[in-house]
Structures are given as structure tokens and as C-alpha cells.
Amino acid sequence: MYNKNKESFQEELCIHFDTDKHQIPLDVFLTTGISIDKISKEFSKKFFDSKLNPEIYVVPPENGGFMEILDLIVSNHPIEVAVTGWFLNFLSERYTDKSLKSWADKTGCLVFDEIEQEIKRVLNAKDNMLLNAKIALKLYMYSLSSFILADINTLKNWNMTPREFRDSFEAKNNFYESCLQPNTGIKGIGCSRKHYFTVKRNEFPNHITKLPANDDDVYYKLQKVIITNPTIVDDNMPWTGRLVSNNKKITFYMKDDDFKDKLIKGLCPIKSSNLDDEMLVYFEYRTVYGKNLKARVIISANIVYSFNEKQLLPIPDGLVIDIPQKDENPAQMNLI
């Protein structure tokens, strides 16, 4: 637990679940905390240049529905916190007295005049864009709750895109996907202790978006593979085999339509059942994140260059086959 003797500011972020029973699955509870933590880290970086990094603690819920209450605490804070240009532009475009007053009234725990004065000071500043840490934490908490409750179209209007805020959108996807699981009993989501649920269950899919590919999560290799189970008819069924380079088992999806067409037409005959087929394949390895932010790798055979020693396509110059590196030939390594 944090040291209460430290000078600190504290704000409460309440994730309120509309349920028939005073319970939610453990999986949803854990995913909520993990997702909020991931969004929080990216928002600190994007909005406050990583200068505001509140610690997050879970507070026991109360009766009446189910609430996952998170305390955001900034200890040993600086007097002022820098605001990034992005957040300043966001405030300039979206801030109105009416909207801020409505938010302050709804939460019931904020001093509207104090926030309004601080925001106007920031908007009027030209070079010295600084916020008092106490006010920064309030806006920080507001940005978290607003992001969680806003659907994809609303976030797009706010100029928040999955490409710029990939980690946050990924965490938001995981949160709503976990809530959508069958038999969770979750009928709606809100960010208030009051029984006010902004997002209804039938709207949960509107908060899940397709993520752009992350360059760090995709890589390619040209590899020889022994096929142990080809799947010619069903495109959704994976193939299985083992890599020649290390005898490692591999499961992948065949994405080379020209090669599949040749297989169907008998132009690339498969060996008899007692023998294995060998292919030279250009594989794509893509890391995807599912429930609870667990990572898994999906492997796709994008191009088949040869099949059972029959060349189908010429190998591009510079593309090197992935084989174990040996002392006598150290140049043979993964090119991609």
C-alpha cells in the first residue's frame, strides 16, 4: 500500500457494472484492471509527457450493482505538470464551460471553478503550458473515463485514432470483449457510483475497433517446412508441419491462393500418405493480443516458392533461406 505520509493527490475512477447480481466473473475484474492500467500509462505519456504517473489501487466495492473502484494517486508530486501540445489542442477544440460544468456536476466531487480557471490559464498560455498537479490529475481521470465510455465514432471525432493510441484501443477492446462474454450478467457500463450506465450491452461492439498492424508485431521468414497435415478444402483449417531448420512443429494458414489452386488441379501432386511433402515458404509471423492481453502468434504461408523440389516461383534476389547458422558459413542467416 502507498505511504499515506507522502504528500499526495487522489482521484477516484469508478467502473460501475450494471448486473442483476452483486458479482462479476473474475476474468472481467482482472481484465478491467489490466486495461485501465495500460490506458493510464499511454495517456500519461501522450498528455503529460510521462510527468504524471499515478499509482492505481483497487478499493473494495459497495453494495448495489458491482463497482470496480480504482484510486489514482500521485505521491511526492511536482507543483506543476507540463501539458503536451496534443492535449492542449484537444482542450482548445473540445473545451466549453457547459461541457466541463456538466462533467463536474455529474461526478459530484470536483470543484468546477478551480478546474475552469486552470484550463483557461493553460489555453491562454503561449510558451509556459503548465498545469497544477491536482488539476492535472482531475483532467487525467476525466480523460480515462471519457475514453472508456466513448464509442469509436466519437473518439474519431476527437481525433483519437487506433494508430496514435494503439495500446489504449487494444486495452479498450479487451475490456469490452471480456464484458461481452456469455453469462457475465453485465447489462451496462458506467463511470459513476450512481446507477447511471452510459454504455448498454448492445452497444459494447461499437467500442471494439480493428487495430492497425504494429511493425514490431510482424516479421517474415523464408523457410523450408515438412508438411504433416495439408488442408486443401477448408481455408479456415490450419496446416501442420515441422521446420527443416530446427525440426520445430509449426501450425500455419495457407494464404497462397495460386498454390492452393495448383494443388486442387493436381499440378502439385501430394506424395503418398507414408511420405512427407517439403515446401519452401515465405512465412508471416504476426503477434495478436486476445483476452487479458495474452499474446499469440498467427503464422501464414504467404508465398510457396517450391513444392517437393519443383520450383513454382523464382526467389527474389537477397531473400535468404532461414537455416541454422554454422561456423563455416556464417553469412546464411535470417534476412528478414
N, C-alpha and C positions, 0 to 999 in steps of 0.2 A: 504494500500500500504506500501511497505517496506520503511524504513528510509534511504534516499539516503546519509545521513551524516555518516552512518556507513561505515567502511572500508569493501568493498565487491568485490567479483569477480562475473562475469556474463557470462553465455554461453547461446546460443540460440538453442533450439530444435524445428525444423520445421516439422510438419506433413502436407505434401502437398497432397491434393486430386486432382486427375485428373477428372474433371467434365465438362459437357457441359455448365452448368450454374454456375454463381458465388454464389453457395449456396449448403448446405448440410442439411439433417434433423437435428433438434435439438437433437434427440436421439443419433445420431452418434457423434455430437460435445461433448455432455456430457460424453458419454462412452469413448471417446478418452482421455479426461482429467482425468477421474477416473482411467482408465487403466494405463496411464503413471505415475500417482501418485503412484499407487500400485507397479508397476515395480521399480520405483525410490526408494521407501522405502526398498524393498528387496535387490536391488543392493548396496545400501549404507551399509546395514548390511553385505552382503556377501563379498563385495570387499574392503570396507574401515572400517570394524569393527564398523559401525554406527557412525564414526567420521565425515563423510562428509554427511550432511543432507541439501541439497539445498532447499530453498523455491522456489515454482513454481508459476509463474504468467502468465496469458494469455495476449498476446499482440494482438491488433486489426489486422486482416488480410489485405492484399493488394489486388488490382485488379489483375485479370488474374488467373483463377482457384480458388481454395479455400484453404487457408492455416490456420491451427490452430497452432499459434506460441506460444511456451512456453519459458519463460525466467527462467533459473535455476540460482539462486542467493545464494551465500554463504556469509553471513554477519558476521563481527567480527571473521574472520577465524583464525585458528591457522597457524603458519608459515609452519608447515609440517603436513602431514596426514599419518597415518600408513596404510600400504597396507597389506591385508590378504595374507596368504600363497596361497590360491586358485587363487587369481588374479595374484600373482607373477608367479605361474605355468602356468597360461593362457598366460601371456605375454611371458614367456620363450618358450612356444610351438608354439605360433602363430605370434610373432612379427618378421617382416622383414623390412628393410629400405624401400623396394619397396612398400609394402602394406601401411605402415604408410605415406609415401610420397604421394601416390595416394589419400589417405583419406584427407590429409591436403590440397592438391591441389583442391580437389573436393569441400570442404567446403568453401575455399577461405577466411577464417577468422582466420586461425591458423598459428602460427609460427613453422614451421616444425623443424628447428634446435633446438629450445628450448625444444620441446617435445622429440625429439630423444635423446638429451643429458640427459634429466631427466630419461627417460626409461632405457637407458644404465646404468645409475648410480644405478638404482634400481636392474637391472638384475645382476650387478656385486657385489652388496652388499650381505653380508653373514648374518649379525646379525641385522643391522640397516636398515630395509626396509621402508624407508620413502619417500614420495613424497611432493614436494611443493604443497600447496593447489590449486594454479592456474592451475598447470599441472594436478593435480588430477581431478579437475572439468572438464577439457577438455576430459580426458580419460573417466570420468564418463558419460559425454554426448555422447561420441562416443559409449560406451558400450550400452547405451539405444537405440540409432538409429540402431546399428548393430543388436541388439536383435529383434527389431520390423521388420526389413527388411529381416532377415534370415529365411529360411524355416526350417521345423522340422529336415530334414536330415542334414542340415548344422549345426544347433545347436547341434545335436547329435555328429557330428564330433568335435565340440568344447568342448565336454564333459559337455554340459549343458543339463540336463535332467529334466523332469517334477517332478521327485521325489525330487531333490535337490532344484529346483527353482519353487515350486508348485504355489506360489502366482503370480509369473511373468507369467508363462504359462497360468494360469487361466485368468489373465488380458489380455494377448495377444489373447486368444480365444475370449473373449468378444469383443475386438476391431474389429477383423476380422469378427466375426459373425454379428456385427452391420452394418459393411460396406457391407456385403453380402445380407442384407435385400432387397427385391424387391423395385424398384422405388427410390433407393437412388441416382442414377445417378453417382455413383462412379465407374470409369473405371480403376483406378490405385492409388498406394500409393508411395510417395517418402519422403525423409527427407532432401530436399534441396529447397531453394527458386526458383531454376532453374526448368524449365519444364522437369525434369528428373525423371521418375516414375519407380522405381526398381521393384515393385510388381504389376503385372497386375491382373485384376479382376478374370480371370480364374485360377490364381494361389493362390487366397485367401484361398481355402480349404487346401492347402499344409502348411498353417501356423496355422491350428487348430489341436490340438492333444488331445488324450484321457488322462485324468488326473488320477493318481493313487488315490485310496481311502485314505482319510485323517482319521486317527484314531479318531480325535476329532469330525468328522462329521458323525460317525456311532455308533449307540448303539442299544441294543436289550432288549426286554421285553417279558416275558411270561404273557399273558393277556387273560381274558375272554371277548368275544365280542358277542353281539346280532346282527345277520345278518338281515339287512332290504332289501338288494338287492344283491343276489348272481348272478354272471355272469359265467355260466358254459361253454358256447360255445366259446366266443371270449376272447382270452387270453389278448388282449390289453385293454379290458374294465375293469375298477376298480370295486371292490365290495364296498358296503357301509354298515355301521352298527353303533353301539354305544357301548362304553366300559362299562362293568358292574361296574367297579370300581368308575367311576365318571359320567356316563351317557353322556359322550362326544361323539359327532359324529365323525366317522372315515371313511376315504376313503383309500383303500389299493388294492394292486395287489396280486392275489393268485399265489404263486410260488411253492406250494407243488403239484407236478405232480401226486404223488401216491394218494393223497386225491382227486384230480380232476378226476382221473380215477375211483375211487370208486363212486363218485357222478354220473358219466356218466353211470356206470354199475348198478346203483340203490342199491349199497351196503351200502350207507349212505343216506337213503331217506330224502328228504327235507319235512318239515312239510307242512300242508295245508296253503293256502295263508293268512288266518286270524291269523296265529301264526308265531312267530319269531323263528329262529334257533339259538342255542347257541354253540359257539366253544371255545375251549381253544387253543390259537395260540401263537407260538413263532414269534414275530414281529421284523423286522429290520427297524429301523428309519435312513434314510440316508439323510443328507443335501446336496443339489446340488445348484450350482450357475449358473444362467442364465444371460440374457441380463442385462446390467447395474449393474452386480454383485449382483442382487437380489437373496436372498436365499429362497428356498422352500424345504420342507421335503417330500420325497417319502417313503411311508410305504409299506413293502412287508410282506406277510404271508409266512414265510419260512417253518414252520412245524406245522401241525394241530395235536394236541395230543388227542383231544376228540371232538366229534360232537354229540350234543343232548344227553349228558350223556353216550354216547358209547365211551369207550376208544379205541383209534386207535394205540397208541404207549405209552410205559411206559415213564414217566417223569424222566429225568436224576436226579441222586442224587445232591442235592444242588441247583437245579433250583427252585426258589420260585415264586409263582404267585403274580403278581402285584395287590395288593388290598389296599384300604385306610388304613393307619396306625391308630390303635386305642390304647388308653392308656392301655387297659387290655392285649394287645398282641403286644407290640412294636417290636417284632422280625420279624413280617411279613412286609417286605419292599422289594423294588426293589433290586434284587441281581445283575442284570446286567443293 
